[in-house]
Amino acid sequence: MVGSMVVASRLPVLVPGVVMPMSVEERTTMLSHPLQWHARYQQRFASPQTVVVQPTTWCNLDCSYCYLPFRKLKHQMPEEVAHALAQGVAQFEDVDHSIGVVWHGGEPLAVGQRKFAALLAPFEALRRKGRIHHYVQTNATLLTSTWCDLLAAHDVRVGVSIDGPAAVNSARVDLRGKPAFDRTLRGIKHLRDHGIPFSVISVVGTDGITMPEELLEFLATLGCHSVGFNIEEIEGANTERQTPTPAQAEDFWRRTLNWTREHGGTFTVREVERLAEYLQLIRTGQKADWDQRRLDPIPTISWKGDVVLLSPELADAQAPEYGNFVAGSILDQPLAEILHGAYRLRYVRDFLTGLDRCQAECEFFDFCRGAQASNRYFENGSLTTTETNYCRTSRQALVTALSSLATKEATA
């Protein structure tokens, strides 16, 4: 079972009626024509499942690992940008799924309840028709009973950022350097008192990586329905801190897999669920379903209406060679039109080249499908590159952890 996740050989196999795979160099030459780039983009990318929206650049916390360069500037999204985005999303007539509108920051709740309600208002008709669904990712320190009423009224799904018990959560401090832990717990209590389900995202640094059981036991006390672990990365403004090693990550995932097996039903772990889905499709003869899935372009809308594609972490990045990753402005053209022209962007083409190389070179590609664009840029300086530390700690280590567990059980 585990062996099926690893490409056993890269030697081409001659099959009648099947075109031999091209090398990366051959594919790059083929893609010199714009229409061919367009076809390649459509082969890799689907219509957006998610639109990330930045209501403000400002955050009331100053986490030591934060990647956002402008989190101390108090820019806020004008209502006209929200109206333009809602109109743009409404034009995705051929989309057969609800689009997730993810309010991300900065700290989204820092705009205040009146402003947040005004930004949600243009989407209300779409929400009532089931065409969009709101999400908010928050540090929860500003949550109150009235905030919960507003979130419930618009059926906003809530994600809380908390890294673990107080000692592990020490990187999350306010602008005066004071711990945010107690205020985050207070916000979570408001969610629970109002019956609002929530997920958790935990950044796993060099402290948390060595104590997954303690971390998982703590998160189980919060009452969340799911957890996502973001192993700390070098990206954006976060360039100086030491990050976990692949060996530490493999141990973390191995122990996490054991814990989830022993505590089934407590909550789901995002990364484990993704791996489990992959294996389930293989076991049930539905791997073609996995192989046919395309990537989400994840358009991210800045507070002023600029659109950045591929990774939210690329928003606000200073990259003159890529035009700072700005694909256009929704105040100037509809979002669908911007996405239709995405294949013309140099950084999108470079990312497509990097994906081709991953597929040709990496034994984990079958599961991974290509790592985050932002990690390629921030770690390697180029989107045409392949392996990153994100790959090694968040994707590869997860697979090798499962493989080592399976091997151990098979020989026990």
C-alpha positions as CSV (number, residue, x, y, z in Angstrom):
1,M,0.0,0.0,0.0
2,V,2.7,2.5,1.0
3,G,4.9,1.4,-1.9
4,S,2.2,2.5,-4.3
5,M,2.8,6.1,-3.3
6,V,6.4,6.0,-4.6
7,V,7.3,6.1,-8.2
8,A,9.3,2.9,-8.7
9,S,10.9,3.9,-12.0
10,R,11.3,6.9,-14.2
11,L,12.0,4.8,-17.3
12,P,9.5,5.4,-20.1
13,V,7.1,2.6,-20.9
14,L,6.0,2.1,-24.5
15,V,2.2,1.6,-24.6
16,P,0.4,1.5,-27.9
17,G,-1.6,4.7,-28.5
18,V,0.1,6.5,-25.7
19,V,2.3,9.5,-26.3
20,M,5.7,9.3,-24.7
21,P,6.2,11.9,-21.9
22,M,8.3,14.9,-22.9
23,S,11.3,16.2,-21.0
24,V,11.0,19.5,-19.1
25,E,13.2,21.1,-21.8
26,E,11.0,19.8,-24.6
27,R,7.8,21.0,-22.8
28,T,9.3,24.4,-22.2
29,T,10.2,24.8,-25.9
30,M,6.7,23.6,-26.8
31,L,5.2,26.2,-24.6
32,S,6.8,29.2,-26.2
33,H,3.5,30.1,-27.9
34,P,0.9,31.9,-25.8
35,L,-1.9,29.5,-26.7
36,Q,0.2,26.6,-25.6
37,W,0.9,28.2,-22.3
38,H,-2.9,28.7,-22.0
39,A,-3.5,25.0,-22.6
40,R,-0.9,24.1,-20.1
41,Y,-2.4,26.4,-17.4
42,Q,-5.8,24.9,-18.0
43,Q,-4.4,21.4,-17.6
44,R,-2.9,22.3,-14.2
45,F,-5.5,24.7,-12.8
46,A,-9.2,24.7,-12.2
47,S,-11.7,27.5,-11.5
48,P,-11.1,28.9,-8.0
49,Q,-12.4,26.9,-5.1
50,T,-11.2,29.7,-2.7
51,V,-10.8,33.5,-2.9
52,V,-8.7,34.9,-0.1
53,V,-9.6,38.5,0.9
54,Q,-7.5,40.9,2.9
55,P,-9.9,43.3,4.8
56,T,-6.9,45.0,6.5
57,T,-3.1,44.8,6.6
58,W,-3.1,45.5,10.3
59,C,-2.9,43.0,13.1
60,N,-3.3,43.5,16.8
61,L,-0.6,40.8,17.4
62,D,3.1,40.8,16.5
63,C,3.9,37.1,16.2
64,S,7.6,36.5,15.9
65,Y,7.2,34.1,13.0
66,C,4.7,36.3,11.0
67,Y,5.4,36.5,7.3
68,L,3.4,39.7,6.7
69,P,5.6,42.7,6.0
70,F,2.9,45.4,6.5
71,R,1.1,44.1,9.6
72,K,1.6,47.4,11.5
73,L,0.0,49.5,8.8
74,K,-3.7,50.2,9.2
75,H,-4.9,50.0,5.6
76,Q,-8.5,48.9,5.3
77,M,-10.5,47.6,2.3
78,P,-12.9,50.2,0.9
79,E,-16.4,48.9,0.4
80,E,-16.1,49.5,-3.4
81,V,-13.5,46.7,-3.5
82,A,-15.8,44.3,-1.8
83,H,-18.6,45.2,-4.2
84,A,-16.3,44.7,-7.2
85,L,-15.2,41.3,-5.8
86,A,-18.8,40.2,-5.2
87,Q,-19.7,41.2,-8.8
88,G,-16.6,39.3,-10.1
89,V,-17.5,36.1,-8.2
90,A,-21.1,36.3,-9.5
91,Q,-19.7,36.0,-13.0
92,F,-18.3,32.5,-12.4
93,E,-21.5,31.0,-13.9
94,D,-19.8,27.8,-14.9
95,V,-18.6,26.9,-11.4
96,D,-20.5,23.9,-10.0
97,H,-19.3,24.4,-6.4
98,S,-19.6,27.0,-3.6
99,I,-16.6,29.3,-3.6
100,G,-15.0,29.9,-0.2
101,V,-14.5,33.6,0.5
102,V,-11.7,33.5,3.1
103,W,-11.2,36.7,5.2
104,H,-7.6,36.7,6.1
105,G,-5.3,39.4,7.3
106,G,-3.7,41.0,9.1
107,E,-6.4,40.3,11.7
108,P,-9.7,40.5,9.9
109,L,-11.7,41.4,13.0
110,A,-9.5,44.4,13.6
111,V,-11.7,46.3,11.1
112,G,-14.5,46.3,13.6
113,Q,-18.0,44.9,13.4
114,R,-19.6,47.7,11.4
115,K,-16.9,47.7,8.8
116,F,-16.9,43.9,8.6
117,A,-20.6,43.8,8.1
118,A,-20.4,46.3,5.3
119,L,-17.7,44.2,3.6
120,L,-19.9,41.1,3.9
121,A,-23.1,42.8,2.6
122,P,-22.3,42.7,-1.2
123,F,-22.0,38.9,-1.0
124,E,-25.3,38.3,0.8
125,A,-27.3,37.4,-2.3
126,L,-24.6,35.0,-3.4
127,R,-24.5,33.4,0.1
128,R,-28.2,32.9,0.2
129,K,-28.1,31.2,-3.1
130,G,-25.3,28.9,-1.9
131,R,-22.8,30.2,-4.4
132,I,-20.3,31.4,-1.8
133,H,-19.5,30.5,1.8
134,H,-17.6,32.8,4.2
135,Y,-14.6,31.8,6.3
136,V,-12.6,33.9,8.6
137,Q,-9.1,33.1,10.0
138,T,-8.7,34.9,13.3
139,N,-6.4,35.0,16.4
140,A,-9.8,35.2,18.3
141,T,-8.5,37.8,20.8
142,L,-11.1,40.3,19.6
143,L,-14.1,37.9,19.6
144,T,-17.1,39.0,21.7
145,S,-20.6,37.9,22.1
146,T,-21.8,40.5,19.5
147,W,-19.0,39.4,17.1
148,C,-20.4,35.9,17.4
149,D,-23.9,37.1,16.6
150,L,-22.6,38.8,13.4
151,L,-20.6,35.7,12.3
152,A,-23.6,33.4,13.0
153,A,-25.9,35.7,11.0
154,H,-23.8,35.4,7.9
155,D,-22.9,31.7,8.6
156,V,-19.2,32.5,8.7
157,R,-17.0,29.5,9.3
158,V,-14.3,30.2,11.8
159,G,-10.7,29.2,11.9
160,V,-8.7,30.1,15.0
161,S,-4.9,30.5,15.1
162,I,-3.4,29.1,18.2
163,D,-0.2,27.1,18.5
164,G,-0.8,25.0,21.6
165,P,-0.6,25.4,25.4
166,A,0.8,28.7,26.8
167,A,4.5,27.7,26.6
168,V,4.2,26.6,23.0
169,N,2.1,29.6,22.1
170,S,4.8,32.1,23.2
171,A,5.5,33.4,19.8
172,R,2.0,34.9,19.6
173,V,2.3,38.2,21.5
174,D,0.6,41.6,21.2
175,L,2.2,44.9,20.1
176,R,3.5,45.4,23.6
177,G,5.0,42.0,23.7
178,K,2.4,40.6,26.1
179,P,1.2,37.0,25.6
180,A,-2.1,36.6,23.7
181,F,-2.8,33.1,25.0
182,D,-5.5,34.0,27.6
183,R,-7.3,36.3,25.2
184,T,-7.4,33.7,22.5
185,L,-8.9,31.2,25.0
186,R,-11.5,33.8,25.9
187,G,-12.4,34.2,22.3
188,I,-12.7,30.5,21.8
189,K,-15.1,30.3,24.8
190,H,-17.3,32.9,23.1
191,L,-17.5,30.6,20.1
192,R,-18.3,27.6,22.2
193,D,-21.0,29.5,24.2
194,H,-22.6,30.5,20.9
195,G,-22.5,27.1,19.4
196,I,-20.2,28.2,16.6
197,P,-18.0,25.3,15.3
198,F,-14.4,26.2,14.6
199,S,-11.2,24.7,13.2
200,V,-7.7,25.5,14.4
201,I,-4.4,26.2,12.6
202,S,-1.3,25.7,14.7
203,V,2.1,26.9,13.6
204,V,4.6,24.2,14.7
205,G,8.0,25.6,15.6
206,T,11.1,24.1,17.2
207,D,9.3,23.7,20.5
208,G,6.0,22.2,19.4
209,I,7.7,19.8,16.9
210,T,9.1,17.7,19.8
211,M,5.9,17.3,21.7
212,P,3.0,16.4,19.4
213,E,1.1,14.4,22.0
214,E,1.0,17.3,24.4
215,L,0.0,19.6,21.6
216,L,-2.8,17.3,20.4
217,E,-4.1,16.7,23.9
218,F,-4.3,20.4,24.5
219,L,-6.1,21.0,21.2
220,A,-8.6,18.3,22.1
221,T,-9.7,20.4,25.1
222,L,-10.6,23.3,22.9
223,G,-13.5,21.6,21.2
224,C,-12.4,22.3,17.6
225,H,-13.6,20.0,14.8
226,S,-10.4,20.0,12.8
227,V,-6.7,21.0,13.1
228,G,-4.2,22.0,10.5
229,F,-0.5,22.0,11.4
230,N,1.7,24.5,9.6
231,I,5.3,23.5,10.3
232,E,7.1,26.8,10.5
233,E,8.5,28.0,7.2
234,I,11.0,30.6,5.9
235,E,8.8,33.0,3.9
236,G,8.0,36.7,3.6
237,A,9.2,38.7,6.6
238,N,10.1,35.5,8.5
239,T,13.6,34.8,7.4
240,E,15.8,34.6,10.6
241,R,14.2,32.0,12.8
242,Q,15.4,28.4,13.1
243,T,12.8,26.1,11.6
244,P,12.2,22.3,12.3
245,T,14.3,19.8,10.4
246,P,12.9,17.0,8.2
247,A,14.0,14.4,10.7
248,Q,12.0,16.3,13.5
249,A,9.1,16.6,11.2
250,E,9.0,12.9,10.4
251,D,9.0,12.0,14.1
252,F,6.2,14.6,14.6
253,W,4.0,13.1,11.9
254,R,4.7,9.5,13.0
255,R,3.6,10.3,16.6
256,T,0.7,12.3,15.3
257,L,-0.5,9.4,13.1
258,N,-0.3,7.1,16.2
259,W,-2.3,9.6,18.3
260,T,-5.0,10.1,15.7
261,R,-5.4,6.3,15.4
262,E,-5.7,5.9,19.1
263,H,-8.1,8.9,19.5
264,G,-10.3,8.6,16.5
265,G,-13.2,11.0,16.4
266,T,-11.7,13.6,18.7
267,F,-11.0,15.9,15.7
268,T,-9.6,15.5,12.2
269,V,-6.0,16.5,11.3
270,R,-6.0,18.2,7.9
271,E,-2.8,16.6,6.7
272,V,-3.6,13.1,7.9
273,E,-7.1,13.4,6.2
274,R,-5.5,14.3,2.9
275,L,-3.1,11.4,3.0
276,A,-6.0,9.1,4.1
277,E,-8.1,10.3,1.2
278,Y,-5.3,9.6,-1.3
279,L,-4.8,6.0,0.1
280,Q,-8.5,5.4,0.1
281,L,-8.9,6.3,-3.6
282,I,-6.0,4.0,-4.4
283,R,-7.4,1.1,-2.4
284,T,-10.8,1.5,-4.0
285,G,-9.6,1.7,-7.6
286,Q,-10.3,5.5,-7.9
287,K,-6.9,6.9,-8.2
288,A,-7.8,8.4,-11.6
289,D,-10.1,10.7,-9.6
290,W,-7.1,12.0,-7.6
291,D,-4.9,12.3,-10.7
292,Q,-7.5,14.4,-12.5
293,R,-7.8,17.0,-9.8
294,R,-6.4,20.4,-10.7
295,L,-4.8,23.1,-8.5
296,D,-6.7,26.0,-7.1
297,P,-5.2,29.3,-8.4
298,I,-6.2,30.8,-5.0
299,P,-6.7,34.4,-6.1
300,T,-5.9,36.7,-3.2
301,I,-7.5,40.1,-3.1
302,S,-5.5,42.8,-1.3
303,W,-7.2,45.6,0.7
304,K,-6.9,47.9,-2.3
305,G,-8.2,45.4,-4.9
306,D,-4.9,44.0,-6.3
307,V,-5.0,40.3,-7.3
308,V,-2.2,37.9,-6.5
309,L,-2.3,34.3,-7.6
310,L,-1.0,30.9,-6.5
311,S,-0.2,31.6,-2.8
312,P,-1.7,34.2,-0.4
313,E,1.9,34.5,1.1
314,L,3.0,36.2,-2.2
315,A,0.7,39.2,-1.5
316,D,2.7,42.2,-0.5
317,A,6.0,40.5,-1.4
318,Q,8.5,42.8,-3.1
319,A,9.5,41.0,-6.3
320,P,10.2,43.6,-9.1
321,E,11.0,40.8,-11.5
322,Y,7.5,39.5,-11.2
323,G,5.7,42.8,-10.8
324,N,5.3,42.1,-7.1
325,F,3.1,39.2,-8.3
326,V,0.1,41.5,-9.0
327,A,-2.0,40.0,-11.8
328,G,-4.4,42.9,-12.0
329,S,-6.9,44.9,-10.0
330,I,-10.6,44.0,-9.6
331,L,-11.4,47.7,-9.8
332,D,-10.1,47.7,-13.4
333,Q,-11.2,44.3,-14.7
334,P,-13.4,41.4,-13.5
335,L,-11.7,38.6,-11.5
336,A,-12.7,36.0,-14.2
337,E,-10.9,38.1,-16.8
338,I,-7.8,38.4,-14.7
339,L,-7.7,34.6,-14.2
340,H,-8.3,34.0,-17.9
341,G,-5.1,35.9,-18.6
342,A,-3.1,34.2,-15.8
343,Y,-1.1,32.1,-18.2
344,R,0.5,35.3,-19.6
345,L,2.2,36.1,-16.3
346,R,5.9,35.3,-16.0
347,Y,5.6,34.0,-12.5
348,V,2.7,31.7,-13.4
349,R,4.7,30.3,-16.3
350,D,7.7,29.8,-14.1
351,F,5.6,27.9,-11.6
352,L,4.2,25.7,-14.4
353,T,7.8,24.9,-15.4
354,G,8.6,24.1,-11.7
355,L,5.6,21.8,-11.6
356,D,6.8,20.0,-14.7
357,R,10.1,19.5,-13.1
358,C,8.6,18.2,-9.9
359,Q,6.5,15.7,-11.8
360,A,9.6,14.5,-13.8
361,E,12.0,14.3,-10.8
362,C,10.2,13.8,-7.5
363,E,9.0,10.4,-6.2
364,F,6.5,12.2,-3.9
365,F,4.7,14.1,-6.7
366,D,1.9,11.5,-7.1
367,F,0.7,12.5,-3.6
368,C,2.0,16.0,-3.3
369,R,1.0,17.3,-6.7
370,G,3.5,20.2,-6.4
371,A,4.3,22.3,-3.3
372,Q,3.4,25.9,-2.6
373,A,4.6,28.6,-5.0
374,S,5.5,30.9,-2.2
375,N,8.0,28.4,-0.6
376,R,9.8,28.0,-3.9
377,Y,10.2,31.7,-4.2
378,F,11.1,32.5,-0.6
379,E,13.4,29.5,-0.1
380,N,15.0,29.1,-3.5
381,G,14.5,32.5,-5.1
382,S,12.8,31.0,-8.2
383,L,9.4,29.5,-9.0
384,T,11.1,27.2,-11.6
385,T,12.8,25.3,-8.8
386,T,11.5,22.1,-7.2
387,E,12.1,20.8,-3.7
388,T,11.8,23.1,-0.7
389,N,12.0,22.6,3.1
390,Y,8.2,22.9,3.1
391,C,8.2,19.8,0.8
392,R,10.5,17.9,3.1
393,T,8.8,18.7,6.4
394,S,5.1,19.0,5.4
395,R,4.6,16.5,2.6
396,Q,7.6,14.1,2.3
397,A,8.0,13.6,6.1
398,L,4.3,12.8,6.4
399,V,4.6,10.0,3.8
400,T,7.8,8.6,5.1
401,A,6.3,8.6,8.6
402,L,3.5,6.5,7.5
403,S,5.9,4.2,5.6
404,S,8.1,3.7,8.6
405,L,5.0,2.9,10.8
406,A,3.8,0.4,8.2
407,T,7.2,-1.3,7.9
408,K,7.4,-1.5,11.7
409,E,4.0,-3.1,12.0
410,A,4.7,-5.5,9.2
411,T,7.9,-6.8,10.8
412,A,6.5,-6.9,14.4
